[in-house]
Amino acid sequence: MPFGAGWGAFVMGRFGVGGARRENGCVDPSERATIPPTFRVPEPGRRRDVVILGSTGSIGTQAVDVVKANPDRFRVTALAAGGGRVDLLAEQALELGVKAVAVAKAGAAEDLQLAFYAEAKRRGFERGEFAIPAISAGPDAVAQLAGTTDLPCDVVLNGITGSLGLASTIAALSAGHLLALANKESLIVGGPLVKRLAAPGQIVPVDSEHSALAQCLAAGDRTEVRRLVVTASGGPFRGRSRAELAGVTPEQALNHPTWDMGPVITINSATLVNKGLEVIEAHLLFDVPFDDIEVVVHPQSMIHSMVEFVDGTTFAHAGPPNMRLPIAYALGHPKRVPEAAPPVDWTKAQSWTFEPLDHEVFPAVRLAAEAGRRGRTVPAVYNAANEECVQAFLEHRLPFTGIVDTVARVVSEHETGEGPLTLDDVLRAETWARERARELTSAETAGVRGASG
Ligand SMILES: NC(=O)c1ccc[n+]([C@@H]2O[C@H](COP(=O)([O-])OP(=O)(O)OC[C@H]3O[C@@H](n4cnc5c(N)ncnc54)[C@H](OP(=O)(O)O)[C@@H]3O)[C@@H](O)[C@H]2O)c1
């Protein structure tokens, strides 16, 4: 393990198998029999079998690139996606020669089958020269693949977008696979449930900030850490006033200055909700109190995060913004993958700047920390309300500033209850938050229409 005692486990907890499977594909960790962990770090030096979830997205396609560039280190055995881009999925699957493919959309199975034949024809394959992978489709298909023990699998990369990645995170952990976790939402909404399932070292973060923090934390032990400093690019609207944010369009918000990502995380970066989620993620991964996690704006995105130690030393992780680096690090963990991404070019003059976050204009980070402190179902409510509001904004039904305002209102109205958190609590809270956010955003839409009509 490269991380010092106490930090080696990104997520501490117990791990078991069995338990009740729900209709939504999740196994409830609170109903799980407690048995000793079965997770083992895959042997270093042996080629790893990888299952990529969300393979057609921004993280997924970059993970495919990492695997293709390192055939001696990695082999993809299965792919999964939503089912929206079957042509790309078929292309990836035939190129990588995977054994199985899963899509969440039940109706996409036939389209995927046709896409396989079209792709095989495009590649000039004759009948009998190629094998179509096993196809599964439906709401539980992706999580079932994440938890597969029928296929060779050392690492599951969860690159699904949104909290619907929770079932797959739970399934991968339950099956004892190393989990390269890009889908931060599943950790945030699952919170203690996900932590309970994870054996020490079983979750390796893919988020560049948390990958950086984990590597910086290896420089000392827990008692020596004063605080975590999470960097933020500030998004496309850094430096604007709240009034200037009111009229921004989805097109402007989708234009991130330093990172090329999927639409939800790009909007979340513009509102700083993503940074709020990352603060909760850092708290959950590294067990650092919210008061000791700070966000600093660093527009060049060259420093991916920092750890300040008690003696006044600060360790920073640097590199040009490129998700292939943390993806490769997570897939190969604990070994580094040579040439995963270009390093900083020190022959060129450059300036890296840092500034405090304007919490008045971007209240999402404080709101997230508050949600994290309240704990239980509140982070799930923060995330679910935000997912609804982002959709409303992208569909021009909600102004940009309405996203965080609505999330704040939903969070403030939420009564979280007491007692040990169960999966049912989380799912009920999410459903409530989505419905409440939809009510509030449709009232806002009606108001906007009324005012303009
Ligand atoms: N992009 C980044 O640079 C970045 C950086 C750090 C963290 N992350 C995190 O990584 C995750 C993925 O982000 P992204 O930017 O890659 O998103 P994205 O580009 O929107 O891709 C999302 C992927 O999830 C798939 N998907 C959608 N619904 C699904 C379902 N029900 N079951 C299985 N797969 C489903 C999509 O498939 P279809 O193509 O079929 O819709 C697509 O492959 C998010 O949690 C994000 O916060 C991303």
The ligand as an SDF file (V2000), in Angstrom:
LIG
                    3D

 48 52  0  0  0  0  0  0  0  0999 V2000
  -15.8600   14.0660  -16.8370 N   0  0  0  0  0  0  0  0  0  0  0  0
  -14.9370   14.3410  -15.9460 C   0  0  0  0  0  0  0  0  0  0  0  0
  -13.8630   14.9010  -16.2800 O   0  0  0  0  0  0  0  0  0  0  0  0
  -15.1400   13.9750  -14.5020 C   0  0  0  0  0  0  0  0  0  0  0  0
  -14.1720   14.3600  -13.5670 C   0  0  0  0  0  0  0  0  0  0  0  0
  -14.3460   13.9660  -12.2550 C   0  0  0  0  0  0  0  0  0  0  0  0
  -15.4550   13.2250  -11.8730 C   0  0  0  0  0  0  0  0  0  0  0  0
  -16.3820   12.8830  -12.7980 N   0  0  0  0  0  0  0  0  0  0  0  0
  -17.5460   12.1040  -12.3870 C   0  0  0  0  0  0  0  0  0  0  0  0
  -17.6300   10.9610  -13.2180 O   0  0  0  0  0  0  0  0  0  0  0  0
  -18.9920   10.5990  -13.4270 C   0  0  0  0  0  0  0  0  0  0  0  0
  -19.2660   10.5450  -14.9380 C   0  0  0  0  0  0  0  0  0  0  0  0
  -19.1120   11.8520  -15.4540 O   0  0  0  0  0  0  0  0  0  0  0  0
  -18.9850   12.1050  -17.0260 P   0  0  0  0  0  0  0  0  0  0  0  0
  -18.5750   13.5230  -17.1680 O   0  0  0  0  0  0  0  0  0  0  0  0
  -18.1460   11.0390  -17.6270 O   0  0  0  0  0  0  0  0  0  0  0  0
  -20.5000   11.9240  -17.4880 O   0  0  0  0  0  0  0  0  0  0  0  0
  -21.0770   11.7380  -18.9930 P   0  0  0  0  0  0  0  0  0  0  0  0
  -20.0700   12.1700  -19.9860 O   0  0  0  0  0  0  0  0  0  0  0  0
  -22.4080   12.3540  -18.9970 O   0  0  0  0  0  0  0  0  0  0  0  0
  -21.2050   10.1470  -19.1390 O   0  0  0  0  0  0  0  0  0  0  0  0
  -22.1180    9.4330  -18.3570 C   0  0  0  0  0  0  0  0  0  0  0  0
  -22.0590    7.9620  -18.6740 C   0  0  0  0  0  0  0  0  0  0  0  0
  -23.0220    7.3010  -17.8250 O   0  0  0  0  0  0  0  0  0  0  0  0
  -23.8440    6.4900  -18.6740 C   0  0  0  0  0  0  0  0  0  0  0  0
  -25.1470    6.3130  -18.0690 N   0  0  0  0  0  0  0  0  0  0  0  0
  -26.2010    7.1580  -18.0410 C   0  0  0  0  0  0  0  0  0  0  0  0
  -27.2210    6.5830  -17.3940 N   0  0  0  0  0  0  0  0  0  0  0  0
  -26.7990    5.3520  -17.0080 C   0  0  0  0  0  0  0  0  0  0  0  0
  -27.3940    4.2880  -16.2950 C   0  0  0  0  0  0  0  0  0  0  0  0
  -28.6490    4.3560  -15.8420 N   0  0  0  0  0  0  0  0  0  0  0  0
  -26.6600    3.1740  -16.0830 N   0  0  0  0  0  0  0  0  0  0  0  0
  -25.4070    3.0870  -16.5470 C   0  0  0  0  0  0  0  0  0  0  0  0
  -24.7830    4.0630  -17.2220 N   0  0  0  0  0  0  0  0  0  0  0  0
  -25.4860    5.1860  -17.4380 C   0  0  0  0  0  0  0  0  0  0  0  0
  -23.8970    7.2180  -19.9950 C   0  0  0  0  0  0  0  0  0  0  0  0
  -24.3490    6.3330  -21.0200 O   0  0  0  0  0  0  0  0  0  0  0  0
  -25.0630    6.8840  -22.3680 P   0  0  0  0  0  0  0  0  0  0  0  0
  -23.9540    7.4190  -23.2200 O   0  0  0  0  0  0  0  0  0  0  0  0
  -25.6850    5.6860  -22.9490 O   0  0  0  0  0  0  0  0  0  0  0  0
  -26.0360    7.9200  -21.9320 O   0  0  0  0  0  0  0  0  0  0  0  0
  -22.4280    7.6180  -20.1150 C   0  0  0  0  0  0  0  0  0  0  0  0
  -21.6750    6.5130  -20.5330 O   0  0  0  0  0  0  0  0  0  0  0  0
  -19.8270   11.6410  -12.6830 C   0  0  0  0  0  0  0  0  0  0  0  0
  -20.1340   11.1580  -11.4090 O   0  0  0  0  0  0  0  0  0  0  0  0
  -18.8850   12.8250  -12.5650 C   0  0  0  0  0  0  0  0  0  0  0  0
  -19.1590   13.6250  -11.4420 O   0  0  0  0  0  0  0  0  0  0  0  0
  -16.2370   13.2520  -14.1110 C   0  0  0  0  0  0  0  0  0  0  0  0
  1  2  1  0
  2  3  2  0
  2  4  1  0
  4  5  1  0
  4 48  2  0
  5  6  2  0
  6  7  1  0
  7  8  2  0
  8  9  1  0
  8 48  1  0
  9 10  1  0
  9 46  1  0
 10 11  1  0
 11 12  1  0
 11 44  1  0
 12 13  1  0
 13 14  1  0
 14 15  2  0
 14 16  1  0
 14 17  1  0
 17 18  1  0
 18 19  2  0
 18 20  1  0
 18 21  1  0
 21 22  1  0
 22 23  1  0
 23 24  1  0
 23 42  1  0
 24 25  1  0
 25 26  1  0
 25 36  1  0
 26 27  1  0
 26 35  1  0
 27 28  2  0
 28 29  1  0
 29 30  1  0
 29 35  2  0
 30 31  1  0
 30 32  2  0
 32 33  1  0
 33 34  2  0
 34 35  1  0
 36 37  1  0
 36 42  1  0
 37 38  1  0
 38 39  2  0
 38 40  1  0
 38 41  1  0
 42 43  1  0
 44 45  1  0
 44 46  1  0
 46 47  1  0
M  CHG  2   8   1  16  -1
M  END
$$$$
